[in-house]
């Protein structure tokens, strides 16, 4: 991303188009940043909400080499159907809008939060943060392949927190971390970069969850998955792309397997199971039209294999934005207590 010769701090303090700049104008909750770091906090064990999308990976051999991602955190057919009902109900509440009638472009402000050790271990350079935002912007703009989704991403703020306990076990402290660091409203992508355990590459909150638990909103990615982060096969920054797809309402391409309604997107072929590596030409639902969408960002292929969203996915993300995240639509709506 070109910052016009400005420093990163200068760049995030100005406005660009429809960006909702945050910076120092927004409070970051209890335990606000002081001198770029938060004081160490007592442990507050908390598991991610059950409705969140976890995207784990297990190291180990699979046919053709590479890695295998397991299915922890996948939605059941019933959960996916309930999310879709919530989407349709929310759109109907927006002056009778229905799925398929919505298409709007949006520039999403991104507040990046890096959690590192107190001695600086695990910190992420400004240049890497800029590159991660560029990857998001390019992927959603159709710059690698596939559809231009109409979504752009601009860095709104960058925080760094040095805390050994949080760095060593992000998951155990996740609720406290998010409640202390998150910024903005439903329209702001809070992107947390930290070491994750148990083979999890990332996780995200679906937009339907925001009214009942706004503090938990956002995307978390393992620090090794950012561009150049060092996780073999998964360090092009595409984990953030994938998790942001969930944040904008998309399911995995293999949701519901070969069974209707699949992932609720008409132009993504049905797929019996997640992909691994880059199984070009694989067809796990031969009675359905099209080979498996192994190049789709919402699959589990290795990063070098991924390059696209579809027009149908763009439409569905736009519907979710209108229903749950558009600040103009959300005006006057308060999160549930």
C-alpha positions as CSV (number, residue, x, y, z in Angstrom):
1,X,0.0,0.0,0.0
2,X,1.3,3.4,-0.9
3,X,1.3,5.8,2.0
4,X,2.4,8.8,-0.1
5,X,5.8,9.0,1.6
6,X,4.2,9.2,5.1
7,X,5.3,7.2,8.1
8,X,2.9,4.5,9.2
9,X,1.8,6.6,12.2
10,X,1.1,9.6,9.9
11,X,-0.8,7.4,7.4
12,X,-3.2,5.9,10.0
13,X,-4.1,9.3,11.4
14,X,-5.6,10.7,8.3
15,X,-8.8,10.0,6.3
16,X,-9.0,8.3,2.9
17,X,-12.4,8.0,1.2
18,X,-14.9,6.3,3.4
19,X,-12.4,5.0,5.9
20,X,-13.5,5.4,9.5
21,X,-10.2,6.5,11.1
22,X,-9.8,5.4,14.7
23,X,-6.4,6.1,16.1
24,X,-6.4,8.0,19.4
25,X,-10.0,9.2,19.0
26,X,-11.4,5.9,20.3
27,X,-11.1,4.5,23.7
28,X,-9.8,0.9,23.9
29,X,-11.6,-0.2,27.0
30,X,-10.3,-1.1,30.4
31,X,-6.6,-1.3,30.6
32,X,-6.0,1.2,27.8
33,X,-2.6,1.3,26.2
34,X,0.0,3.3,28.1
35,X,3.4,3.8,26.5
36,X,2.5,1.2,23.8
37,X,2.0,-1.7,26.2
38,X,-0.6,-3.0,28.7
39,X,0.3,-3.9,32.2
40,X,0.4,-7.6,33.0
41,X,-3.1,-8.8,33.9
42,X,-4.3,-11.7,36.0
43,X,-5.2,-14.8,34.2
44,X,-8.8,-14.9,33.0
45,X,-9.4,-18.3,31.3
46,X,-12.0,-18.1,28.6
47,X,-12.7,-20.3,25.6
48,X,-13.8,-18.9,22.3
49,X,-17.5,-18.7,21.8
50,X,-18.9,-21.9,20.4
51,X,-20.3,-20.1,17.4
52,X,-17.0,-18.7,16.3
53,X,-15.2,-20.3,13.3
54,X,-11.9,-21.9,14.3
55,X,-9.6,-23.0,11.6
56,X,-7.1,-25.5,13.0
57,X,-4.3,-27.4,11.3
58,X,-2.5,-30.5,12.3
59,X,1.1,-31.1,11.2
60,X,1.5,-34.4,9.6
61,X,1.7,-36.3,6.4
62,X,-1.3,-36.4,4.0
63,X,-1.6,-37.8,0.5
64,X,0.6,-35.6,-1.7
65,X,2.4,-34.1,1.2
66,X,1.7,-30.8,3.0
67,X,-0.5,-30.4,6.0
68,X,-4.0,-31.5,7.1
69,X,-6.5,-29.2,8.8
70,X,-9.0,-30.9,11.0
71,X,-12.7,-30.0,11.3
72,X,-12.8,-28.5,14.8
73,X,-15.0,-25.4,14.9
74,X,-16.9,-26.2,11.7
75,X,-20.6,-25.3,11.8
76,X,-23.2,-28.0,11.9
77,X,-25.9,-27.9,9.2
78,X,-28.3,-26.6,11.9
79,X,-26.0,-23.8,13.0
80,X,-25.4,-22.7,9.4
81,X,-29.2,-22.8,8.7
82,X,-29.8,-20.6,11.8
83,X,-27.2,-18.1,10.7
84,X,-28.9,-17.9,7.3
85,X,-32.3,-17.4,8.9
86,X,-30.8,-14.6,11.0
87,X,-29.4,-13.0,7.9
88,X,-32.7,-13.1,6.0
89,X,-34.6,-11.7,9.0
90,X,-32.1,-8.9,9.4
91,X,-32.3,-8.0,5.7
92,X,-36.1,-8.0,5.8
93,X,-35.9,-5.6,8.7
94,X,-33.8,-3.2,6.5
95,X,-36.9,-1.9,4.7
96,X,-37.8,-5.2,3.1
97,X,-34.4,-5.9,1.6
98,X,-33.9,-9.6,0.5
99,X,-30.9,-11.6,-0.2
100,X,-29.8,-11.1,-3.8
101,X,-31.0,-7.5,-3.8
102,X,-28.0,-6.0,-2.0
103,X,-24.6,-4.9,-3.5
104,X,-22.6,-2.2,-2.0
105,X,-18.9,-1.4,-1.8
106,X,-17.2,-0.7,1.5
107,X,-13.8,0.3,2.9
108,X,-13.2,-1.6,6.1
109,X,-11.1,0.1,8.8
110,X,-8.7,-2.4,10.4
111,X,-7.3,-2.0,13.9
112,X,-4.3,-4.4,14.2
113,X,-3.3,-5.6,17.7
114,X,0.0,-7.3,18.1
115,X,0.6,-9.3,21.3
116,X,4.2,-10.1,22.0
117,X,6.5,-11.0,24.9
118,X,7.8,-8.3,27.3
119,X,11.3,-8.7,25.8
120,X,9.9,-8.0,22.3
121,X,9.9,-11.6,21.2
122,X,7.0,-12.2,18.7
123,X,6.7,-8.6,17.7
124,X,5.7,-7.9,14.1
125,X,7.3,-5.2,12.0
126,X,5.3,-2.2,10.7
127,X,6.3,-3.3,7.1
128,X,4.7,-6.7,7.7
129,X,1.5,-5.1,9.0
130,X,1.4,-3.0,5.9
131,X,1.9,-6.0,3.7
132,X,-0.8,-7.9,5.5
133,X,-3.3,-5.1,4.9
134,X,-2.1,-5.0,1.2
135,X,-2.8,-8.8,1.0
136,X,-6.4,-8.3,2.3
137,X,-7.0,-5.4,0.0
138,X,-5.7,-7.3,-3.1
139,X,-7.5,-10.5,-2.3
140,X,-10.9,-8.8,-1.8
141,X,-10.3,-6.6,-4.8
142,X,-9.8,-9.6,-7.1
143,X,-6.2,-8.7,-7.6
144,X,-5.0,-12.3,-7.5
145,X,-7.9,-13.9,-9.5
146,X,-11.6,-14.2,-9.2
147,X,-14.2,-11.5,-8.3
148,X,-13.7,-8.0,-7.0
149,X,-15.8,-8.3,-3.9
150,X,-16.2,-4.5,-3.5
151,X,-14.5,-4.6,-0.1
152,X,-11.3,-2.7,0.6
153,X,-9.2,-2.5,3.7
154,X,-7.3,0.4,5.2
155,X,-5.2,0.4,8.4
156,X,-6.9,2.5,11.0
157,X,-4.7,1.8,14.1
158,X,-1.9,-0.4,15.2
159,X,-1.3,-1.3,18.9
160,X,1.5,-3.4,20.5
161,X,1.1,-5.1,23.8
162,X,4.0,-6.7,25.7
163,X,2.7,-9.2,28.2
164,X,4.3,-12.6,28.8
165,X,1.2,-14.3,30.1
166,X,-0.9,-13.2,27.1
167,X,1.9,-14.1,24.7
168,X,2.3,-17.6,26.1
169,X,-1.4,-18.4,26.2
170,X,-3.5,-16.1,24.1
171,X,-6.6,-18.3,24.3
172,X,-6.7,-18.4,28.1
173,X,-6.7,-14.6,28.2
174,X,-8.6,-13.9,25.0
175,X,-11.7,-12.3,26.6
176,X,-9.6,-9.9,28.6
177,X,-7.3,-9.1,25.7
178,X,-10.2,-8.3,23.4
179,X,-12.2,-6.3,25.8
180,X,-9.1,-4.2,26.6
181,X,-7.9,-3.7,23.0
182,X,-10.8,-3.7,20.6
183,X,-11.8,-0.5,18.9
184,X,-14.7,0.8,16.9
185,X,-18.1,-0.8,16.2
186,X,-19.4,-3.6,14.1
187,X,-17.8,-2.1,11.0
188,X,-14.3,-2.2,12.3
189,X,-12.2,-5.3,11.7
190,X,-10.1,-5.9,14.9
191,X,-7.2,-8.1,13.8
192,X,-5.3,-9.7,16.6
193,X,-1.8,-11.2,15.8
194,X,-0.4,-13.5,18.4
195,X,0.9,-17.1,18.9
196,X,-1.9,-19.6,18.9
197,X,-1.8,-23.1,20.3
198,X,-3.3,-26.5,19.5
199,X,-2.6,-26.2,15.8
200,X,-5.0,-23.3,15.3
201,X,-4.1,-20.9,12.5
202,X,-6.9,-18.5,13.1
203,X,-10.4,-17.9,14.2
204,X,-13.2,-15.3,13.6
205,X,-16.5,-14.2,14.9
206,X,-19.5,-14.2,12.5
207,X,-21.4,-11.0,12.1
208,X,-24.5,-12.4,13.6
209,X,-22.7,-12.7,16.9
210,X,-21.9,-9.0,17.3
211,X,-25.1,-7.8,19.0
212,X,-24.9,-10.3,21.8
213,X,-21.1,-10.2,22.3
214,X,-19.4,-7.2,20.6
215,X,-16.2,-7.5,22.7
216,X,-15.5,-10.9,21.1
217,X,-15.9,-9.6,17.5
218,X,-12.9,-9.7,15.2
219,X,-10.3,-12.0,13.7
220,X,-7.3,-13.7,15.4
221,X,-4.4,-15.1,13.4
222,X,-1.3,-17.0,14.4
223,X,1.7,-14.7,14.0
224,X,3.5,-17.2,11.8
225,X,0.7,-16.9,9.1
226,X,1.4,-13.2,8.3
227,X,3.4,-12.5,5.2
228,X,6.8,-14.0,5.7
229,X,5.8,-15.3,9.1
230,X,7.6,-18.7,8.7
231,X,4.7,-21.2,8.8
232,X,5.6,-23.5,5.9
233,X,2.8,-23.4,3.3
234,X,0.8,-20.8,5.3
235,X,2.7,-17.6,5.5
236,X,1.4,-15.5,2.6
237,X,-1.1,-13.7,4.8
238,X,-4.1,-15.7,3.5
239,X,-5.2,-16.9,6.9
240,X,-6.3,-13.4,7.6
241,X,-8.1,-13.4,4.2
242,X,-9.9,-16.6,5.1
243,X,-10.9,-15.5,8.6
244,X,-12.1,-12.1,7.4
245,X,-14.4,-14.1,5.0
246,X,-16.0,-15.6,8.1
247,X,-16.1,-12.1,9.7
248,X,-18.1,-11.0,6.6
249,X,-20.4,-14.0,6.9
250,X,-19.0,-16.7,4.6
251,X,-19.0,-20.4,5.4
252,X,-16.3,-22.8,4.3
253,X,-16.7,-24.0,0.7
254,X,-17.2,-27.5,2.1
255,X,-20.0,-26.6,4.5
256,X,-22.7,-29.3,4.3
257,X,-20.5,-31.4,2.0
258,X,-22.3,-32.6,-1.1
259,X,-25.7,-31.9,0.5
260,X,-28.0,-28.9,-0.3
261,X,-27.6,-26.0,0.3
262,X,-23.9,-26.4,0.6
263,X,-22.2,-23.1,1.6
264,X,-25.3,-21.1,0.6
265,X,-23.5,-19.7,-2.4
266,X,-24.7,-20.7,-5.9
267,X,-21.4,-20.4,-7.8
268,X,-19.1,-22.3,-5.5
269,X,-19.1,-26.1,-6.4
270,X,-20.1,-28.6,-3.7
271,X,-17.3,-30.2,-1.9
272,X,-17.4,-33.2,0.4
273,X,-14.4,-32.2,2.6
274,X,-11.8,-29.6,3.0
275,X,-8.8,-29.6,0.7
276,X,-5.1,-29.9,1.8
277,X,-2.1,-28.9,-0.3
278,X,-3.3,-28.1,-3.7
279,X,-5.3,-31.0,-5.2
280,X,-5.9,-29.6,-8.6
281,X,-8.9,-31.1,-10.4
282,X,-10.2,-33.0,-7.3
283,X,-14.0,-33.7,-7.5
284,X,-15.4,-35.1,-4.2
285,X,-19.0,-34.6,-5.3
286,X,-19.0,-36.1,-8.8
287,X,-22.8,-36.0,-9.1
288,X,-22.7,-32.3,-8.6
289,X,-21.5,-29.8,-11.2
290,X,-17.9,-28.6,-11.1
291,X,-14.7,-29.7,-9.5
292,X,-13.8,-28.8,-5.9
293,X,-13.1,-25.1,-5.4
294,X,-9.6,-25.8,-4.1
295,X,-8.4,-22.3,-5.1
296,X,-11.1,-20.5,-3.1
297,X,-10.0,-18.5,-0.1
298,X,-12.7,-20.2,2.0
299,X,-11.1,-23.6,1.5
300,X,-8.2,-25.2,3.5
301,X,-5.6,-25.5,0.7
302,X,-2.1,-24.2,1.3
303,X,-1.6,-20.5,0.8
304,X,0.1,-20.7,-2.6
305,X,-3.0,-22.6,-4.0
306,X,-5.5,-19.9,-2.9
307,X,-6.3,-17.0,-5.1
308,X,-10.0,-16.2,-5.4
309,X,-13.5,-15.3,-4.2
310,X,-16.5,-15.8,-6.4
311,X,-19.2,-13.2,-7.4
312,X,-21.7,-15.2,-5.3
313,X,-19.5,-14.9,-2.3
314,X,-19.1,-11.2,-2.9
315,X,-22.9,-10.8,-2.9
316,X,-23.3,-12.8,0.3
317,X,-20.6,-10.8,2.1
318,X,-22.3,-7.6,0.9
319,X,-25.6,-8.9,2.3
320,X,-24.0,-9.6,5.7
321,X,-22.4,-6.1,5.7
322,X,-25.8,-4.5,5.1
323,X,-27.5,-6.6,7.7
324,X,-25.0,-6.5,10.5
325,X,-22.0,-4.2,9.9
326,X,-22.8,-1.2,7.8
327,X,-22.5,1.8,10.2
328,X,-25.4,3.6,8.5
329,X,-27.7,0.7,9.0
330,X,-26.5,0.1,12.6
331,X,-27.1,3.7,13.6
332,X,-29.4,3.7,16.6
333,X,-29.0,-0.1,17.2
334,X,-27.4,-1.0,20.5
335,X,-25.6,-4.2,21.2
336,X,-27.6,-6.6,23.4
337,X,-26.7,-6.3,27.1
